[in-house]
């Protein structure tokens, strides 16, 4: 009888862990979906608001403009 009770406890523990893991996975997926939705809506509104508006410092992509952002190149691993 003792072995059966140990088996039941182990089974219940594994089921509890699996349920907990599933719940965490669903919560993480929901957070990711919210984050993506927020990024899409905020990105599209920001782009539509500034479309056609010229920057006083010129384009950020041109290297000679005062507002240009320069990034250091990262070394690429040998393939």
C-alpha positions in Angstrom: 0.0 0.0 0.0 2.9 2.4 0.8 4.3 2.1 -2.8 0.9 3.0 -4.2 0.6 6.1 -2.1 4.1 7.2 -3.2 3.1 6.6 -6.8 0.0 8.7 -6.3 2.0 11.6 -4.7 4.5 11.5 -7.5 1.8 11.5 -10.1 0.0 14.4 -8.4 3.3 16.4 -8.2 4.0 15.9 -11.9 0.5 16.9 -12.9 0.8 20.0 -10.7 4.1 20.9 -12.3 2.8 20.4 -15.8 -0.3 22.6 -15.1 2.0 25.3 -13.6 4.3 25.2 -16.6 1.3 25.4 -19.0 -0.1 28.4 -17.2 3.3 30.2 -17.3 3.6 29.5 -21.0 0.1 30.9 -21.6 0.9 34.0 -19.6 4.2 34.5 -21.4 2.4 34.2 -24.8 -0.3 36.7 -23.8 2.4 39.2 -22.7 4.2 38.7 -26.0 1.0 39.3 -27.9 0.3 42.4 -26.0 3.8 43.7 -26.5 3.6 43.0 -30.3 0.2 44.7 -30.5 1.5 47.7 -28.7 4.6 47.9 -30.9 2.5 47.7 -34.0 -0.1 50.3 -33.0 2.5 52.8 -31.6 4.8 52.3 -34.5 2.2 52.8 -37.2 0.8 55.9 -35.5 4.2 57.4 -35.0 5.0 56.8 -38.6 1.8 58.2 -40.0 2.1 61.4 -37.8 5.6 62.2 -39.1 5.1 61.2 -42.7 6.1 63.9 -45.1 7.5 66.1 -42.3 11.1 67.1 -42.9 13.6 67.2 -40.1 15.3 70.5 -39.3 18.7 68.6 -39.2 18.2 66.8 -42.5 18.1 63.1 -42.9 19.6 61.0 -40.1 20.8 58.5 -42.6 23.1 60.9 -44.4 26.6 60.9 -42.9 27.2 64.6 -43.2 24.2 65.8 -41.3 24.6 67.1 -37.7 22.0 64.7 -36.3 23.5 61.6 -37.9 23.8 58.5 -35.7 27.0 56.6 -36.2 27.3 53.0 -35.2 30.5 51.0 -34.9 30.6 48.0 -37.2 30.7 44.7 -35.4 33.1 42.0 -36.5 31.4 39.1 -38.2 32.4 35.5 -37.3 34.2 33.5 -40.0 31.7 31.2 -41.7 
